[in-house]
Amino acid sequence: MSTAPGDGDLTTLRVDQFLPHPPAKVWRALTEPALLAQWLMPGAENFRLEVGHRYTMTSVPRPNANFSGTVDVRVLAFEPERMLRVRWADADPDRPVHWTITWTLEQEGRGTRLFLVHEGFDPDDPAQLMARKIMDGGWRSHVLRALGQTLDELQSGGSHAVVKGLQTL
């Protein structure tokens, strides 16, 4: 996993990660609601691959980063198996946070190079700088590792995954 070291851009996080899985499989993990909820946040199971679709995810509130713990998400754009762009906003209207998250997939050998660009941090706001620091660590140490684990557990055949721990009536 790497980033553009020393690029000095405090408005954006850039992460790239090689995943030993084909782009179609990575795309499934990014866009199938049950899989997305496994590795991202509760509420992601309400995702729909449809421009304009809105849903809400929840996480741990971070008062030091001025984050309520609830994210309003809107799908902005996508190119199947290549790119997904969403807007994240804090659900609390008193916390004017608006970030754009873009996932880009490129085939690399038998695997996928996954690029994450998280834009919209305000470098003049100390809470935003703290949010950037927390999210930078979170993407690298938790979220992308959880994505990798989900991919490792995902059956490569068929169009439906076995989702551990998901119960239906």
Secondary structure as GFF3:
##gff-version 3
##sequence-region A 1 169
A	DSSP	beta_strand	12	19	.	.	.	ID=ss1
A	DSSP	alpha_helix	23	31	.	.	.	ID=ss2
A	DSSP	alpha_helix	33	39	.	.	.	ID=ss3
A	DSSP	three_ten_helix	44	46	.	.	.	ID=ss4
A	DSSP	beta_strand	54	58	.	.	.	ID=ss5
A	DSSP	three_ten_helix	63	65	.	.	.	ID=ss6
A	DSSP	beta_strand	70	79	.	.	.	ID=ss7
A	DSSP	beta_strand	83	90	.	.	.	ID=ss8
A	DSSP	beta_strand	98	108	.	.	.	ID=ss9
A	DSSP	beta_strand	111	119	.	.	.	ID=ss10
A	DSSP	alpha_helix	126	138	.	.	.	ID=ss11
A	DSSP	pi_helix	139	143	.	.	.	ID=ss12
A	DSSP	alpha_helix	144	153	.	.	.	ID=ss13
###
